[in-house]
Amino acid sequence: MNISVANEHVPEIERYIRTVKERERSTAATLPFERYPPQLIVEMVYNCVFSLSSFPYKDKIHPTLSPRTIMTGQRIKYDKHCKLEFRTYVQVHSKHNNSLEPRTSGAIALRPYGNKQGGHYFLSLHTEKRILRNNWTELPMPNNIVDAVHRLLAASKQAGSITFTDKDGNIITYDDDDTEEDTTEDEPIPIPTANMEVDQAITGVEEHDKNEENVLE
């Protein structure tokens, strides 16, 4: 283990953070919402990290085991952990009895819980909290659900946009790719003038002139 001190760069960690930011921007581009509640933004990051940690890295610790499998001993299965896409609208099933109370409630799919049973986290549109369920019904997202998500943002009284900050809370307005601008100026292309001597003869000109002289003779 290599422990770095303050203000030292760790290329592997910085590249991983950049990848998470790229995944989060890509996920946000597919959402049908104009703004995002803070709970949705946090879970968006969790979902990206869960996906990245569930697959083995090339040329890393183990060729076939993912970081999550190494740490927890659990593997993901397609039919258990890949059934729902982030932002999917569902009706989650709750405990019920013989009363007339609703037996389902609207929610937004967030990410897999990671257990063997295949539970998922959801953002409840009624309680505005994260819930864990293993039974749901996937449905198309109507416009009133999009409005409900926007109302969650209005209730939180936050901006609702995705911004990246440093450890001091300062907003980062550039992408920290550690790339430097090329300050070398391009060399100007020389333009031939009347005073410049031509080093190479133009192909075909002399032969064409000789042919004309022969014709005149």
N, C-alpha and C positions, 0 to 999 in steps of 0.2 A: 504494500500500500504506500502510495506516494502522497504525503500531506503537503499541500501548498500553503504558502503564507499569504498575508493580505496583499491585494493588488497584483497577484500573479495570475497569468492566464493559464487556463487548463483547456487545451483545444478540444478534447473529447467532450467535456461538459458543455462548452460553448456551442459545439456543433449539435449536440443533442437538444439543447434549448432552442436553437434555431429550427430544428426539425419539428419540435412541438409547436412552435409558433406558426410554421408553415401549414401543419395539419389543422391547427385551429382556424386559420384563415380560410382554408379550403372547406372545412365543415360549415363555417359561418356563411360562406357563399351559397350553400345549398339550402339554407333555412328559408322558410316562407315569411319570416318576421322581419320587419324593418328595424326594430330594436330588440335587445335581449335583456331579460331580467337577470340580476346578478347570480341567482341560483343556476340559471342555464349556462352562464359563462363559466362558472366554476366546474360544473359537471362536464362541460365541453372539454376542459383541460384534462379532467380525470379520465374521460373516455379515450382521449388521444394517448395518454400514458399507459392505460390498460392495454390498448391495442399494440403499442410499441413493445411493451414488456412481455407480450404473450407469444412472440415469435423469436427464434434464435437469431443472433447477430452473426454476420459473416466475419470470420477471423477473430472471434472473441473467445470467451472462456470455454464454451462448449459448442461443438458443431451442430448438435441436434436439440439440445435442451435450451429453452428460453429462460431469460432472467426470472420470470415469474415462477416457472417450474422449479428452478434451482432453489429459490427462496421459500416457496410454499409446498412444493411437491405435488402440485395439482396441474393438470393439463386442461386446455380448453378443448371443447368439442363443438363441431359445427352445428349439430342439431340442438345443442343446449345453450351455447353462448353467442351464436351468430344469427339468432332468429329475428331480432329487431334492429332496425337502423336507428341511429340517434335522430331525435326529433319526431319519430313516428307517433301519431295520435292513436290511443287505445282507450278502451273501457276496461278498467281493472276490476276484478271480482273481489268482493269483500265478504266477511262473515255475515250471515243473514239468518233470519228466523221466519216465522210465519206472518210477521207484520207487513204493513204496506210500505215500509221504508225502502228506498232504492237499493238494489243489490249490486250495482256497478257505479263507477264514477269516472269522469274523464281525467286523463293524465297524458303526459308527454314522456316517451321513452328516453332514458338517459344512457344507461350502460349496464352491462352484465354485472351481477353481484360476484360471480366467480365460483360459486359452490357447485357441487356435483348435480344438484337438482335443477339447475338452470334458472335460478331466480334473477330478476332484473330490478334495477332502480328506476323509479318514475318520479316525475314532478307532478304532484297533484294540483289540479286546477281549482280545487275547492279549498283545501287547507293551505295551499302555497308552500307545502313542505315536501321533502323528499321521502318517498315511501318505498317499501320493498315488497314485491308481490311475485307469485309464481303462476298466476292464472290471469289471463287477459284476452281481450278480443281486439284485433287490429282493425282499424276503420280508416277510411279517407278523412283527411282533415278539412272540415268546413270552414267558411270564413269567420263564423262566430268564435271558433277556437283561436284563430289568429288574433281576433280582437281581445279575447280573454287573456292571452299572453301579454298583449300590450297593456292591458289593465294591471297586470302583475307588476310591470315595469313602472307604471305611474304610481302605484302604491308604494314602491320602494324608494321613490324620489331620487333616483340615480340617473346617470346619463344614458346607460344602456348600450353604449358602444364599446368595442373591444380596444383597449389601450394596454400597452406594455410599459412597465416602469422598472427602474432599477431598485436596489435595496433601500434607497432613501426616499422612494416614492416619486422620483422625477420621471416624467413621461418621456419615453424614448421615441423620437420622431424619425429615426433612421434605422436601417436594418444592420445589425452588428455582424457583418460578414467578414470583418477583419481584412477588407480589401482596400488597397491604396490606389489612388488615382495615378495614372501614368502621366508624369510631368514632362516626359521627353517630347520635344516638339518634332513634328514630321519634317524631314529634310525636303526643301523645295525641289521640284522636278525641273532640271535645266531645260530651257526653251532655246532651240537653235536659232541663231541670228545670222545676218549676212556676213559678219566678221568672223564667225566660228568656222573652222575647217571641218569638213565632213570626213571622218576616219574611214568609213566603209562606203563603198560604191553602192549605188542602188541597183539591185539585180534587174537585169533585162534592159537597162537604158542604153548601154553601150552597144549591145547586140542589135537593138532596134535602130540605132543611128547608123551602124555599118550596113544594115540591110537597105536603108534608104539611100545611102551613097551608091551602093551597087545598082540599085534600080535606076538612079539618075544617069550613071555611066552607060 
